[in-house]
Amino acid sequence: MRLTRKRLASAFVVAYCLFSLYAAYSVFLGSGRGRRGTDASPRAPRDGRAPGKARSGGRGEPSSLTNEEWNPWEAEEKMEQLASKHKYESNLQVLKKSQKGKIDLKVQIWGKAAIGLYLWQHIFEGLLEPADVTAQWREGNLKAGRTHFSFITGPALLPGYFSVEVDNVVLVLNGREDTKISFATQWLLYTKTLVEARKLQHVAVVLLGNEHCNNKWINPYLKKNGGFVELLFVIYDSPWINEEDVFQWPLGVATYRNFPVVEPSWSLLHDERSFLCNFLGTIYKNSSRETLMDILKHDKNNKLCWITAREEWQPQEINESLKNYQDALLQSDLTLCPVGVNTECYRIYEACSCGSVPVVEDVMTPGSCGNASTSPTTPLQLLKAMGAPFIFIKDWKELPVILEKEKSMSLQEKIERRKTLLGWYQHFKAQLRQKFTKTLERSFLMNDNKG
């Protein structure tokens, strides 16, 4: 039989009255237990009891009502939910407003010099895929500060043979000698065409400069001279360094010889080392290295040092010589660092990696290095400004006293010194990472705002 609207309304009123009587009866019995909603999670009782525990009735007896009973706090709970939701939405709006001004900068690094690997793997602690160092193309990604960095390198990275997918580029170049300068110039000219075509907005260069600091060839490419390179990070004590658009950058370890990232370990800190000092390197004619070898030859402690000299410089290490060199660093308390063509050498950073204190010959080499406005005769400005805990000497005649003192040091004293050195080196790289990132952000984003 079909129900009319009048009958439906009557049935609804009857059902409502029955429900009201049932609810009133429940109150009369003294029930106050909360009910569960339609979801499976229990609502916590108002008296602080754990979910699932029955709340006592008015006479001290457990309530026997079903889960679908009346909840006297329902209206209050709804108000709390609404207030919580409103607070969440308000906080979300505040968060969005605070992040509105934070622009993520995307920068691609083109690593066309081995120093790029020191920048990426050692300073930024970034990974590269594939891991094979002989691969034709390697790349990696990471985020630092407000910037997303991507890094590409390898023989297959050639001008015009890869896609440029960012507006900002850091070009890593080698300008140490004429053949390298010619190759670097090709990259700069290619980059210039991209800037002129508005495919790139901002460009910075990390340059392995000439060891005599003769880098005039790159001058026309700098923005202050009418070029397009906004920032220059240059290795060695260039007189151009002004901390505005030209910054000093560290030489780092010899990544072109596959010197690895050395992870700190317990043994690196605590093991007794077999040698007081080491020097494995080339002896140049009429250099202080000849003086050093002569002093070691006549010193009573020379047998406590790992010394291997060669007459000709070898650009590539064989596996055996690389292993011997690393072993010497790891097994020596001190690493002797005589000047070469420049005071700054890979050996300084490689010794730091292995917890072997560099003994650095603190003299300027011939050439145009040094900043006449500050310290015209002081090398290694970056390392000294960062408080490098090295042993600096002016003459290798000071070495016998240093070795004698080294013999009298306890293992615990040497362990503490290694902690200081390794801690400083980690801080040094972290500071460089932060400075590099902030310098790019300040320059690139500021120039964007001007535009």
C-alpha positions in Angstrom: 0.0 0.0 0.0 1.4 3.4 -1.0 2.0 5.8 1.9 0.6 9.3 1.6 2.7 12.4 2.7 0.3 12.8 5.7 1.0 9.2 6.9 4.7 9.6 6.4 4.7 12.7 8.6 2.7 11.0 11.3 5.1 8.0 11.3 8.1 10.4 11.6 6.5 12.2 14.6 5.9 8.9 16.4 9.5 7.7 15.8 10.9 11.0 17.1 8.8 10.8 20.3 9.9 7.3 20.9 13.5 8.3 20.5 13.1 11.3 22.8 11.5 9.0 25.5 14.4 6.6 25.1 17.0 9.4 25.5 15.2 10.8 28.6 15.1 7.3 30.1 18.9 7.0 29.5 19.5 10.2 31.4 17.4 9.1 34.2 19.5 6.0 34.6 22.5 8.2 35.0 24.4 7.4 31.9 27.0 9.8 30.7 29.3 7.7 28.6 30.4 9.2 25.3 29.4 7.5 22.1 31.5 6.5 19.1 30.7 8.2 15.9 30.4 6.5 12.5 34.2 5.9 12.3 36.1 3.1 14.1 38.2 5.3 16.4 36.8 5.8 20.0 36.4 9.3 21.3 38.3 9.9 24.5 36.1 10.2 27.6 35.8 13.6 29.2 37.0 12.3 32.6 40.4 11.5 31.3 40.0 7.7 31.2 41.6 5.7 28.4 39.3 4.8 25.5 37.6 1.5 26.0 37.2 2.0 29.8 33.6 2.2 30.9 32.6 5.3 32.8 30.7 4.6 36.0 27.0 5.4 36.4 25.3 7.4 39.1 25.2 4.4 41.6 28.8 3.2 41.0 27.7 0.6 38.5 29.0 0.3 34.9 26.8 1.7 32.2 25.2 -0.9 29.9 24.0 1.4 27.1 25.1 0.8 23.5 27.6 2.8 21.5 24.8 4.8 19.8 23.7 6.5 23.0 23.2 10.2 23.6 26.4 12.3 24.1 25.8 15.3 26.4 29.1 16.9 25.2 28.5 16.6 21.5 27.7 20.3 21.0 30.8 21.3 22.9 33.0 18.9 21.0 31.7 20.2 17.7 32.6 23.7 18.8 36.1 22.6 19.7 36.5 20.9 16.3 35.4 24.1 14.5 37.8 26.1 16.6 40.7 23.7 15.9 39.9 23.7 12.2 39.9 27.5 12.2 43.2 27.7 14.0 44.8 25.2 11.6 43.6 27.2 8.6 44.8 30.5 10.1 48.3 29.0 10.8 48.4 27.6 7.3 47.7 31.1 5.9 50.4 32.6 8.0 52.9 29.9 6.9 52.0 30.5 3.2 52.5 34.3 3.7 55.9 33.8 5.4 57.1 31.5 2.5 55.7 33.8 -0.2 58.9 35.8 -0.5 61.3 32.8 -0.5 62.2 32.2 -4.2 63.8 29.0 -5.0 66.8 29.6 -7.3 67.8 26.9 -9.9 71.5 26.8 -10.8 73.2 24.4 -13.1 77.0 23.9 -12.6 78.9 22.9 -15.8 82.1 21.1 -14.5 84.7 21.6 -17.2 87.6 21.5 -14.9 88.6 18.9 -12.2 88.2 21.5 -9.5 84.4 21.2 -10.1 84.5 17.7 -8.5 86.1 19.2 -5.4 83.3 21.8 -5.3 80.5 19.2 -5.8 81.7 16.1 -4.0 83.9 17.5 -1.2 82.4 20.9 -0.4 78.8 20.3 -1.3 79.0 16.5 -0.5 77.0 15.8 -3.6 76.7 12.5 -5.4 77.2 11.8 -9.0 75.6 9.2 -11.3 77.0 7.0 -12.6 79.7 6.6 -9.9 82.2 5.5 -12.6 84.8 8.3 -12.9 85.5 7.3 -16.5 81.9 7.8 -17.6 81.3 10.2 -20.5 78.5 12.0 -18.7 77.9 12.3 -15.0 75.3 14.4 -13.1 73.8 15.1 -9.7 71.3 17.2 -7.8 71.0 18.7 -4.4 69.4 21.7 -2.5 71.4 24.2 -0.4 69.9 27.2 1.1 67.2 28.5 -1.2 68.9 27.1 -4.2 68.5 23.9 -6.2 71.8 22.9 -7.7 72.3 20.5 -10.6 75.8 19.4 -11.7 76.9 17.9 -15.0 80.4 16.9 -16.1 82.3 14.5 -18.3 83.9 14.4 -21.8 80.4 14.4 -23.4 79.7 17.8 -22.0 80.4 19.9 -25.0 79.1 23.4 -26.1 75.8 23.0 -28.0 75.5 19.3 -27.4 73.3 19.3 -24.3 70.0 20.9 -23.3 70.1 24.1 -21.2 67.1 23.9 -18.9 67.9 26.6 -16.3 68.3 30.4 -16.3 71.4 30.4 -14.1 74.8 28.8 -14.7 78.1 28.4 -12.8 80.9 27.5 -15.3 83.9 25.7 -13.9 87.0 26.4 -16.0 90.7 25.7 -16.1 92.9 28.8 -17.0 96.2 27.5 -15.7 98.0 27.4 -19.1 97.5 28.5 -22.7 95.9 25.3 -24.0 93.4 25.3 -21.1 92.7 29.0 -21.6 91.8 28.3 -25.3 89.3 25.6 -24.3 87.9 27.8 -21.5 87.4 30.7 -24.0 85.3 28.5 -26.2 83.0 27.8 -23.3 82.7 31.5 -22.4 81.9 32.4 -26.1 79.2 29.7 -26.2 77.8 30.9 -22.9 77.8 34.5 -24.2 75.6 33.4 -27.1 73.1 31.9 -24.7 73.0 35.1 -22.7 72.5 37.2 -25.8 69.7 34.9 -26.9 68.1 35.3 -23.4 68.4 31.5 -22.7 70.5 32.4 -19.7 70.0 35.2 -17.2 72.9 34.9 -14.8 76.5 33.4 -15.1 79.2 32.9 -12.5 82.6 31.3 -13.1 84.8 29.2 -10.8 88.3 29.5 -12.2 91.5 27.4 -11.6 93.7 30.5 -12.2 97.2 30.7 -13.3 99.7 29.9 -10.5 101.4 33.3 -11.0 97.9 34.9 -10.9 98.1 36.1 -14.5 94.4 35.9 -15.4 94.0 39.0 -17.6 92.4 36.9 -20.4 89.1 36.6 -18.5 88.9 40.3 -17.8 86.7 41.2 -20.8 84.1 38.6 -19.8 83.5 40.1 -16.3 80.3 42.2 -16.0 82.1 45.2 -14.5 84.1 45.3 -17.7 81.1 45.1 -20.0 80.9 41.3 -20.0 78.3 38.9 -18.7 80.1 37.0 -15.8 78.6 38.5 -12.6 80.7 36.6 -10.1 84.2 35.1 -10.3 85.5 32.6 -7.7 89.3 32.3 -8.4 91.9 30.0 -7.0 95.2 31.4 -5.6 95.8 34.8 -4.0 94.7 37.0 -6.8 95.1 40.7 -6.4 91.6 41.0 -7.9 89.8 39.6 -4.8 87.5 42.2 -3.4 84.7 40.1 -1.7 82.1 41.9 -3.9 82.3 40.2 -7.3 85.6 38.4 -7.1 86.2 35.8 -4.4 89.0 33.5 -3.4 88.3 29.8 -3.8 90.4 26.9 -2.5 92.5 24.6 -4.7 91.3 21.5 -2.9 92.4 17.9 -3.4 93.7 16.6 -6.7 90.4 15.2 -8.1 92.1 14.8 -11.5 94.2 12.2 -9.9 91.1 10.6 -8.4 91.9 11.5 -4.8 88.8 10.3 -2.9 86.5 11.8 -0.3 87.9 10.5 3.0 85.2 9.8 5.5 86.1 10.4 9.2 86.4 7.2 11.2 87.5 6.0 14.6 90.8 4.7 13.3 91.5 8.0 11.5 91.3 9.7 14.9 92.7 7.2 17.4 95.2 4.9 15.7 98.9 5.3 16.5 100.7 6.4 13.3 103.9 4.8 12.1 105.6 8.0 10.9 106.3 11.4 12.2 106.1 13.0 8.8 105.9 12.4 5.1 106.8 14.0 1.7 106.1 12.2 -1.6 106.6 14.6 -4.5 108.7 16.2 -7.2 112.0 17.9 -6.4 112.4 20.9 -8.6 115.9 22.2 -9.4 117.0 25.3 -7.3 113.9 25.1 -5.2 113.3 25.0 -1.4 112.4 21.4 -1.9 116.1 20.6 -2.5 116.8 22.4 0.8 114.2 20.3 2.5 115.6 17.0 1.2 119.1 18.0 2.3 117.8 18.8 5.9 116.0 15.5 6.1 119.0 13.6 4.9 121.1 14.9 7.8 118.4 14.9 10.5 118.5 12.1 13.1 114.8 11.6 12.8 114.7 11.1 9.0 114.1 7.4 9.3 110.9 8.2 11.1 109.6 10.0 8.0 108.1 8.5 4.8 110.1 10.3 2.1 109.8 9.4 -1.6 111.2 12.0 -4.1 111.1 12.0 -7.9 112.7 14.3 -10.4 109.8 14.7 -12.8 106.2 15.7 -12.1 103.7 13.1 -13.2 100.2 14.4 -14.2 98.6 11.1 -13.6 99.1 8.6 -10.7 99.1 4.9 -11.3 97.1 2.9 -8.8 100.2 1.8 -6.8 101.6 5.3 -6.4 98.2 6.7 -5.4 97.8 4.0 -2.8 101.3 4.7 -1.5 100.6 8.4 -1.2 97.3 7.9 0.6 98.9 5.4 3.0 101.7 7.9 3.7 99.1 10.6 4.6 97.1 8.2 6.8 100.2 6.9 8.6 101.9 10.2 9.3 101.3 12.7 12.0 102.7 15.5 9.8 102.7 16.2 6.1 105.4 18.4 4.8 104.1 21.0 2.2 107.0 22.9 0.5 106.1 25.5 -2.1 106.0 24.6 -5.7 105.1 27.0 -8.5 102.6 28.4 -5.9 102.5 28.2 -2.1 99.0 26.6 -2.3 99.1 23.0 -3.3 96.8 20.0 -3.3 98.8 18.3 -0.6 97.6 20.8 2.0 93.9 19.7 1.5 94.8 16.0 1.1 96.6 16.1 4.4 93.6 17.7 6.1 91.3 15.0 4.7 93.5 12.3 6.4 94.1 14.1 9.7 97.7 14.7 9.0 98.8 18.2 10.1 100.2 20.2 7.2 103.6 21.8 7.8 103.4 24.7 5.3 106.2 26.7 3.9 104.8 30.2 4.5 106.5 32.2 1.7 105.2 33.9 -1.4 106.2 32.5 -4.8 107.2 34.7 -7.8 104.5 36.2 -9.9 101.5 38.6 -9.5 99.8 36.9 -6.5 99.1 38.8 -3.3 97.0 41.8 -2.6 99.1 44.9 -2.3 96.4 46.8 -0.4 96.3 44.3 2.5 99.3 41.9 2.8 101.6 42.0 -0.2 103.9 39.2 1.1 101.4 36.9 2.8 100.2 33.8 0.9 97.2 31.5 1.7 94.9 34.4 2.7 91.7 32.2 2.5 93.1 29.5 4.7 94.5 31.9 7.3 91.3 33.9 7.4 89.5 30.7 8.2 91.9 30.0 11.1 93.7 26.9 9.6 95.3 25.0 12.5 98.5 24.3 10.5 102.2 24.6 11.4 103.5 27.5 9.3 107.3 27.9 8.9 109.4 30.4 7.0 112.5 28.2 6.6 112.9 24.4 6.5 115.8 24.8 9.0 113.0 24.9 11.6 111.9 21.4 10.8 114.4 19.4 13.1 113.0 21.2 16.2 109.4 20.5 15.1 110.2 16.8 14.6 111.9 16.6 18.0 108.8 18.1 19.6 106.6 15.6 17.7 108.5 12.7 19.2 107.7 13.9 22.7 103.9 14.2 22.1 101.6 11.6 23.6 99.1 9.7 21.5 96.3 11.4 23.4 97.7 14.8 22.5 97.9 13.8 18.9 94.4 12.5 18.9 93.1 15.9 20.3 95.1 17.7 17.5 93.6 15.4 14.9 90.1 16.2 16.2 90.9 19.9 15.9 92.2 19.5 12.4 89.4 17.3 11.1 86.7 19.5 12.8 88.2 22.6 11.3 88.3 21.1 7.8 84.6 20.1 8.0 83.7 23.6 9.2 85.9 25.1 6.5 84.0 23.2 3.7 80.6 24.0 5.3 81.4 27.7 5.5 82.5 27.7 1.8 79.3 25.9 0.8 77.2 28.5 2.7 79.2 31.5 1.3 79.0 30.2 -2.3 75.3 29.6 -2.1 74.5 32.9 -0.4 76.7 34.9 -2.8 74.9 33.4 -5.8 71.5 34.0 -4.2 72.3 37.6 -3.3 73.6 38.5 -6.7 71.2 36.6 -9.0 68.0 37.3 -7.0 69.0 40.9 -6.4 69.6 41.5 -10.1 66.3 39.8 -10.9 64.5 42.2 -8.6 66.2 45.2 -10.3 65.0 43.9 -13.6 
